[in-house]
Amino acid sequence: MCEWSGENWRRNQATDRAYRIGQDKPVFVHKLICAGTVEDRINQLQQKKSLLAESLKNLLAPL
């Protein structure tokens, strides 16, 4: 996939599709983002949000 999408679900869906379509060999996914760009900043924010969501999920899991 050569098009950057600010929406994680689109990237995840494309990656999952590559794994599903009868692959019998390993699939490698590389994210190329230029430093200092808007895409870089969006990616950083998404990573922070993912970590926060995972932390909350782990914190609330025993409840």
C-alpha positions as CSV (number, residue, x, y, z in Angstrom):
1,M,0.0,0.0,0.0
2,C,1.7,3.2,-1.2
3,E,-0.9,5.7,0.0
4,W,-0.7,7.2,3.4
5,S,-4.0,7.3,5.2
6,G,-4.5,9.2,8.5
7,E,-7.1,6.6,9.4
8,N,-5.6,3.6,11.2
9,W,-8.5,1.3,10.4
10,R,-7.8,1.7,6.7
11,R,-4.1,0.7,7.1
12,N,-5.0,-2.2,9.4
13,Q,-7.7,-3.4,7.0
14,A,-5.3,-3.3,4.0
15,T,-2.6,-5.2,6.0
16,D,-5.1,-7.8,7.2
17,R,-6.4,-8.3,3.7
18,A,-2.8,-9.0,2.5
19,Y,-2.6,-11.7,5.2
20,R,-6.0,-13.3,4.3
21,I,-5.8,-13.6,0.6
22,G,-4.3,-17.1,0.5
23,Q,-0.9,-16.1,1.6
24,D,1.5,-19.0,2.3
25,K,4.6,-16.8,2.6
26,P,5.3,-14.1,5.2
27,V,3.9,-10.6,4.5
28,F,6.0,-7.6,5.5
29,V,4.5,-4.2,6.0
30,H,6.7,-1.1,6.1
31,K,5.4,2.3,7.1
32,L,7.5,5.1,5.6
33,I,6.8,8.6,7.1
34,C,9.0,11.6,6.5
35,A,10.1,13.3,9.7
36,G,8.7,16.8,10.4
37,T,5.7,16.4,8.2
38,V,2.0,16.6,9.1
39,E,1.8,12.9,8.6
40,D,4.6,12.4,11.1
41,R,2.7,14.5,13.7
42,I,-0.5,12.7,13.1
43,N,1.3,9.3,13.4
44,Q,2.8,10.4,16.7
45,L,-0.6,11.5,18.1
46,Q,-2.2,8.2,17.0
47,Q,0.6,6.2,18.7
48,K,0.0,8.2,22.0
49,K,-3.7,7.6,21.7
50,S,-3.2,3.9,21.1
51,L,-0.9,3.6,24.2
52,L,-3.5,5.5,26.3
53,A,-6.3,3.2,25.2
54,E,-4.2,0.1,25.8
55,S,-3.3,1.4,29.3
56,L,-7.0,2.1,30.1
57,K,-8.0,-1.3,28.8
58,N,-5.4,-3.0,31.0
59,L,-6.4,-0.9,34.0
60,L,-10.1,-1.7,33.7
61,A,-9.7,-5.3,32.7
62,P,-9.9,-6.7,36.2
63,L,-13.2,-4.9,36.8
